[in-house]
Amino acid sequence: MVAMPAPDRSVLDRRESIVAALRAIVPGEGVIANDIAMRPYESDGLTAYRQLPMVVVLPETTEQVSKVLRYCYENGIKVVPRGAGTSLSGGALPLEDGVLLGMGKFNKILDIDFPNRAVVAQPGVTNLGITKAVEGQGFYYAPDPSSQIACTIGGNVGENSGGVHCLKYGLTTNNVLGVEMVLITGEVVRFGGKHLDAEGYDFLSLVIGSEGLLGVVTEVTVRILKKPETARALLVGFPTSEAAGDCVAKIIGEGIIPGGMEMMDRPAIAAAEAFVNAGYPLDVEALLIVELDGPEAECDHLMERVSSIAKDCGAVTLRVSTSEEERLKFWAGRKAAFPAVGRISPDYYCMDGTIPRAKLPLVLSRMRELSEKYGLLVANVFHAGDGNLHPLILYDANKEGELQRAESFGNDILRLCVEVGGVLTGEHGVGVEKRDLMPSMFDKIDLDQQLRVKCAFDDKGLLNPGKVFPELHRCAEMGRMHVHGGKTAFPDLPRF
């Protein structure tokens, strides 16, 4: 059961005047206060939890964002930033007494600079939109989450998103050069730029992955890369998930860094193949997609080495893409795995944790035991190369108790990730989903140090409160935190 901060009744009593003040800042259709019209904003991708915001504001300029945040700061009003709402951890879950600040109208690419290999985009530009803007000149933006057709670059910054090619080319943090951000006080600041390294403190790394707790990003400068000369994908089937996991470890152990290396188990394979017809074998327990890119001679050499390793690990099927169309088809099944699983179960709970690669066989075995314990099936999709797991727990919310069992199952998976030396999240963020598990990874000293950073940017705790940190802390002068009454008593948030 996820709990959120109790609403501030004094703010709710002022709702009418707050809405009027916000309409003066963002005129026309930029403020939504009708319950029915606000319904699309009641949740993000973690749809088990929903809450209508007090009001939705859709600014179009940095100046409007600045004025909205300054007004909220001066009047003690909470703010929840939102991109496309594809977050799977509840990071954009609204608050009953808060402003939902939607950044969807910031949807323009401002500058394409091929000599400096950089693109400056507003936060509402989709991830795939950046690649589409530069691919005509042979460039692309490397991080490619499965939701790249819909997720925005601003949301990617907030969650430090990855994707199937993050193994070789890195996460968002490795591909963002600079941001413009508005602080809760309304002050506009810039960190980084088109240059490769910024002077002074590395504030850019603080912002990326901060889940909307430090400020609202209004502009992003990203690094673009030249498309590799050659790219080939290898589709490898294994009789067991453990054999596939062993193959992953051995490929990396040989010093080979593929452009991408993904793993799917039998339920995920069957769902994706039925959805996309990618040509996946249906008689294997696990499937690896290994992509190698670079000069043609290098790809040929590495393909032979990877094929040899796969055979030594017991591969029962092995297929190399023979054209760009076939390579993309291999990836289409993997990228469609989440919606594909939605066809075989009324509901599913998408998890996100990261483990050391060598622990993959152990974790897969333990997850099967947990599946039996909770009586729920799980389809596994992994960014196998970097150990980022995405178990999809299948359940039916219409059956009493199944959602609660799915959540408990998911919590045990995340605790297992930490137990074997991993972390609670790889790219989905903490949000509300993993918030109460943070003490399983961090002690009070760790959390207090993180909170000091939060308080330095947001001294009143108005930006996205109730997310990431397991207890309600308030920021006081000199960056000190005070926990009121030990543990806070949060009312339970309705679930659907």
N, C-alpha and C positions, 0 to 999 in steps of 0.2 A: 504494500500500500504506500503510494507516494504522497507525502504531505507537503504543503506549501505555506509560506508565511501568512498569518491571519490578516485579512484585509483591514486597511486603515479606514475606519468609519468616517473620520473627519474629511478624508479625501472623497469618499463616496457621497457624502452630504454636499460637497461642492461640485459634483459632476457637471451640472448644467453650466456653471460659470467657467469651468475648465474647458468644456467643449467649445464654448463661445470664444474663449481666448485662443484656443488652438485654431479655430476657423479664421480668426483674424490673421494668424501667421501663415496658414496654408489654406487659401481660399478655394472656392469652387467645390469640386468633388474630392478634395484632398483629405477630408475628415469624415469618417464613417462612425455614426453613433447609434444606428438602428440595429437591434439585436439580430434580425434576420440577415441584414447585409453584412454583419460581422461574423456570421457563422463560418465562412470559409477560413477564418483565422483562429478558430478555437483550438486547433491542435497542429502539430507538425507531423512528421512521419511516424512518431510514436503515438499512434491513434488511440491507444488504450486510455489515454488521459486527455481530458478536454476541459476547457474553461473559457468562457467568453471574456474578452478584455473589457475594460471600462470604456475605451474608445480606441479606434484605429486611426492612425495618421499616416498619410502617404505623401511625403515631401518630394519635391522635384529638384531642389537645389541645396548645395552645402549651406547656404545662408539660412534656408528654412530649417534644416536639421539643427544648426547652431541655435537658432531662436527657440525652437521647440525644447531642446535640451536645457537651455538656460532658464526657460520658463519653468520646466519641471524641477530643476535644481532649486530655484528660488522658492518654489511652492511645495517642496517635499513630495513630489509625485514620482512613482516608480516607472521605469521605462524598460520594455523588452524589445530589443532589435530583432528583425526578421528578414530573411532573404526570400528564397523560394519556398521555404517550409519543408524541405526534403530531409531535414535533420531527423535521425533515428534515435536520438537520446533525450528528446524533450527539451532541447536547448531553446526553442522558440515558443514554448508553452506560455500562453498569456497569463496575466494576473488580473483578478477581479477589480483591483483598485489601481491598475497600471495602464499606461499608454502602450499600445502595440505599434511600434515604429516600423512600418513596412518600407523596404528599400527597393521595391520592384520597379519604380519609375526611373531609377538611376541605371538606365539600360543602354548607354552609348559607349562605344569605343572612341576614346578621345585622341589617341595618337598611335600610329604604327611606325616604329623606328627600326628599319631593317639593319642599317649600319651598326647600331648599338644592340641589335637583337632584343628589343624591348617593345612591349605594348602597354599603353596606359588605358585602363578601362574603368568605367564606373562599376560599383559593386553588384548591380543587378544584371550585368552581362553574364550569360551562361558560360559554363566551363567550355563546352564544345563551341560556343560562339567565337571564342578567341582563336581556336584552331581554324575555324571556317574563314575567319577574316584574313589569315596569313597563308593558308595552304596553297594558294595560287602561285606564291613565290617560293614554294618548297619548304615552308616552315611549319611548326606546330607547337602547341603548348603541352608539355609532357604529362603532368598529373591528369589522370583520366578516371575519376570515380564512375561506378556503374550508372549513376544518375546524371552523367555529364550533360545529357541533352536538356536537363531541367535545372540542375543545381547551379547556383550562381558563384561567381568568383569571390564575392564578399562573404558568402556562407562558407566557401572553401577556406578562406582566411580564418574565419571564426573557429572552425573545427580542425584546421590543419589536415585537410582531406588528402587522400592518397589515390589509389587506383591500381589497375593491373600492371602498370609500368613503373610503379614507384620503387621497385627493387633496384633498378639500375639508375633511374633518373630522379628519384627522391620524391618526397611529399611536397605539399604546398610551401612549407618553410624553406625548402631548397630551391624554389623556383620563383619566389616573390622578392622583388628588389626594393620596393618601397610602398608606403601607404600614406594617404591623407586620412586623418581621423579627427572626429569631433569629440572632445571630452564632455563630461556631464555638465560642466560649467558653461559650455557653449564655445570654449576656446578651440580653435582649429590648429592642429599640429601636423607636422610631416616627419616621418621617419624614413630614412633611406631615399632612393631615387633610382635613376638609370645606372648609376655607378655600381660596381660590384661590391664595394664595402663602404659602410658609413662610418663617419668619425664618432667618437664619444661612446656612450653606453649603447648596448645593443637592444634598444627599445623595440625594434622591429620583431625580434624573436619573442619578446613578451606579448606583443599584440597577436601574432599568429598562433592560433589555438586557444585564445583567451575567452572564447565562447560568449562574446558580447558583454563581459564583465568590466572591461576597462574603457571602452569608448565605442563610437559608431564609425565604422570605416566608410568613407565617401569616395575614395579613389584608390586604385590598386595598380602598381606597375609590376608587370611580370616578365620573366625571361622566356624568350622563345628559342627553339632549337631548330637546326636544319634537319630535315627529314633524312633518316639513314639511307645510305646507298642501297642496301639490301636488307630485307627482313623476311624471315621464314619462321613458321610455327610448326612445332612437333607435337602431335597428339599421341599420348602414350597411355595404354590401359594396363591396370595391375589387378592381380587376383585378390589383393587385400589393401586396405588403406594404410596399414603399417608398411607394406612394401613401397607404396608410393611415397610415404613420408621419409623412408630410408633413402630413396632415390633423391629427394630434394636435398637432404643433408649432404649426400655424397657429391652432388653436382657443385654445390657451394664449396664444399671441402676441397674440391679439385681446383679452386680458384676461378671458376667460370661464373660470371655474373650475367645471366640472361636479361634481355630487355624486359621480360615478364615471365613469371612462373606461377601458374594457378593450379589449384587442385579442387576436384569435386568428387563427392561420394555417389554411390548408386542412386539414391533417391533424387539428388540434385541433377545427376546426369539424365535420368529418365524424364524429369520434368522439363529440363532445358531442351532436350532433343524433340520432345512432343510439341514444344512451343515454337522452336526455331528451325528444326530439321537441319542441324549443323553437321550431321554425319557422325555423331558420336557413337561409339560402340555401346551396346546395351547389355552385354554379357560380362562386364567387368565390375569390380567393387569400387575402384577408384580410377580417376582420370587426371592426368597431368597435361597441361598446355604449357609448353616451353617455347618462348620466342627468343630467337637470336638475331641480332641486327648489327650492321656495320659494313665494312668492305666485303665484297662477295667471297673472296678467298678466305677471310676470317670466318665468315658464316659457315662455309663449307667444312672447314676444319673443326669448328666447335660443334657442328651438327653431328659429325662422326663421333666425337668424344662423348657427347650427351647420349647418343643412341647406344653406344657401347656400355655406358654406365647404366642406362635403363634396362638393357638386356641382362646385365649382371645382377640387377635387383629383381629380376623375375618378370619383366614386362611381357604381357601376352599379346598385345597389339601395339603397332608402331606405325604412324603415318605422318609423312612430311608434306606440308603445303606445297603445291606446285605452281601456284599463281597467287597474285595479290587478292583476288576475289576469294580464293579458298582460305587464305590466311584470315581475312576479315570474317569469314563464315565461322571459323573455329572460335574466334573471339566473340562473335555475336551470341553464341549459346551461353558463354560464361557471363557476358554483360546482361543477358536477359534472365539470369538465374532467379533473381528475386521475384519479378512478376510471374515467372514460370511456376515457381513453387506456390504462388497464390492461386493457381488453377487446381491444385491437388489438395488444398486444405482451406477450410473456411477462414482461418486466421493463422498467422505465423508471427513469431517474435524473433526479430533479427538481432543477434548478439554481435559483439565486437570486442575481442580481447587479443592480446599478443603474447606469444611465448617464444623461448629460444627454439630455433629450428630442430635441434637434436631431440627435443622433448615431444615432437609431434606424434610419434607412434604411441607414447605413453598417454598423452592427452586424449587421443582418439579412443583408446581402449577404455579410459576412465569415463569418457562421455557416453559410450555405449552402456556402461553400468548405470550411469545417471538416467539414461533414457528408460531403462527397465525399472529403475526405482520410482520414477515419476509417472510411468505409463504413458509417455508421450514420445512420438517419433521426432527425429531430428534429421534435417538435410544439411550437409556440411559443404560450405564453399570457402576456400581459403586463398588469401594472398600468400601462398606457401613459401615463396622465396624469402619473405621477411617475417614469417611467423604470425601474420595477422589473420586470425580466425573469424569467420562469419557463420556460426551455427544458426540455422533457421529452425526454431522449435515450433512444431505444428500443433495447433490446438483449435478448439471451437469455443468462442466466447459465449455462445448460447448455452453451453453446458455448464452447469453450476460447478464452480471450483477449478475449472480448467485454466482460466487466466492466472489464478493464484499459483497453480502448480507450474505453469510455464514460467512465471516470474521467479519462483523458487529454484527451478531447474537452471534458469539463466544465471541467477546469483551464484549457484554452486559452480557453474562453468567459469565464471569470472574469478571466484576464489581459487579455483584450481589453477588458473593462469598465473595468479600471483604466487601460489604455492610452489610452482615449478620454476620460478624465477622470471616470470613475465610481468605484464602490466594490465591494468583494467581496460585500456582502450588503445586502439591503433590509429583510428581516424574518425570515429563517430562522435568523439567527445564524451564528457561525463554527464552534462545536463542534469536532469532529475533521475534518469535511469540508474546511473551508477553512483550518484551522490552519496547515498548512505553506506556504500561499500568503500568509500575513500579511506576510512580508518583501518581497513584490512591491508592497505598498502603504505599509508603514511601515519606516523604518530602525531601527537598534538604539536610538538615542536615544528615538524615539517609543515603541517597545515597552517600554523600561525605565521610562519615565514611567508607562505604563499599569500595569506590574507593581508600581510603588510603591504605587499605589492598592490593588491586590490584596493586597499584603503588609500594608498598614495595617489591613485587615479580617481577614486570615487569615495570621498571621505564621508558621504552620507549613506552609502550602500544602496543607491537608487537604481543602479544598472543591473538588470537581470537578477534580482535577488531570489534566493531559494534554489539557485542552480550551483552545481559543482561542490560547494562546501556543505558538509553534513549537519552543521549547527548554524543557527542564526547569530552572526557576530555583528557588532556595530563598531564603526571606525571612530576613534576619538582623536584628539590632538596628539601630535608627535607620532602618528601611525600606530597607536596602541589599540588593541582589540579588547573588547569586554564582552564576555558571554553572559547574558542576562539569565539568571536562574539556572545555570548549568545547561541542561538540555532544554531547548525550546519546545513548547507545546503547540505543534502545528495542527490545525484541523485537517481531517482527511479530505483529499480532493476527489470528487466524484469520478468514477471510471465508467467507460462505456464499451 
